[in-house]
Amino acid sequence: MDRRVWRKFDIILLGLVILLILYGVIMIYSANQNQDDLRDLWWTQLTRAGIGLALLFFVAAIDYRYYLSFYKIFYVVMLIFLGTLFIAAELTAGTLRWLDFTLFPVQPSELAKIIVIIVSAKIMADRDGHMNRIHSLIVTFLLVLPPLILIYMQPDLGTTIIMGVTWFIMALMAGISMFHVALLGAGGLLFLPIVWLTMADYQRERVYLFIDPTSDPDAYFNIEQALISIGSGEMVGKGFSIGTQNQLHFLRVRHTDFIFSVIGEELGFIGSILLFGLIILLIWRIMRAADLASDPFGRLICIGVAAVIFFQSFVNLGVNLGIMPVTGTPLPFVSYGGSSLFAFLISIGLVQSVLMRHRALDFEGA
């Protein structure tokens, strides 16, 4: 690989990612500092971030166009991993989401997000200028449907919706018509009864709870604590490591799904706005890469990465603010996690790969 491609490596994009990770590590430390069994999670997250950043640079070093030759292999491997969950995974909290590789557990659905973006970008790029045809829409939809079904069956409705929305945004940016958008909307409404009937009991209970919080006060407790945490932070917060709902453990899963509530309580409105700003700048920087991309495949990869970061952030923040039903969805780069953090850092590596090769290399001395 010509070293000159590294001249186009986006340092600002990398900096934004590192700032979000450090923001998360600091808040994970605060959330768990007085709980012995969780006290060292901040260090685990920092270690994982270091490994993930190495993966980012490794992926960036590979020309993203090489994946055009291997997308079928990626797709099959993804389906195998998702299918293996129903054979080898242990049932955890009523779900099948993790494969234990002894050294570390892997959540295949997180890696599936990346592969779905690559495969969808390839298929849509091959039909560049023809995505307004119903045949092109059907082909791309049928390819994304099997992983969505397998993830839904785990059951993991949150990730299913995030991946479906990511595919839809990519298809929209690839050129599907408004008629196709209406068609997809009508199809979604027709399938809603089937989805409702096949949802796990706890998933339906979460929807009931969102509609009527008084239906189950015990189940609503953590949502209520999250809202109290955010509201009590006011403008500047109660102060780092002295948030009462967080430090007294009224707020549950505070280092993962509800990390934003910790930020809202301890750092207040200013800390929350800083977080929003970093996420918005990150998405803008990725969309800049999409605009600079030299081919439809690279452009759609960047759009897919921006879409999944945007919508997953929206879902997580929506749950914390009580405007969406509860889902086990981490906040990208900020929440504690392994597979999720690795997947997002690999996706940033893909964006960097596209950006580093968005135009032909200049001749020496030119």
Secondary structure, 3 states (H helix, E strand, C coil): CCHHHHHHCCHHHHHHHHHHHHHHHHHHHHHHCCCHHHCCHHHHHHHHHHHHHHHHHHHHHCCHHHHHHCHHHHHHHHHHHHHHHHHHCCCECCECCCEECCCCEECHHHHHHHHHHHHHHHHHHHCCCCCCCHHHHHHHHHHHHHHHHHHHCCCCHHHHHHHHHHHHHHHHHHCCCHHHHHHHHHHHHHHHHHHHHHCCHHHHHHHHHHHCHHHCHHHHHHHHHHHHHHHHCCCCCCCCCCCHHHHCCCCCCCCCCCHHHHHHHHHHHHHHHHHHHHHHHHHHHHHHHHHHCCCHHHHHHHHHHHHHHHHHHHHHHHHHCCCCCCCCCCCCCCCCCCHHHHHHHHHHHHHHHHHHCCCCCCCCCC
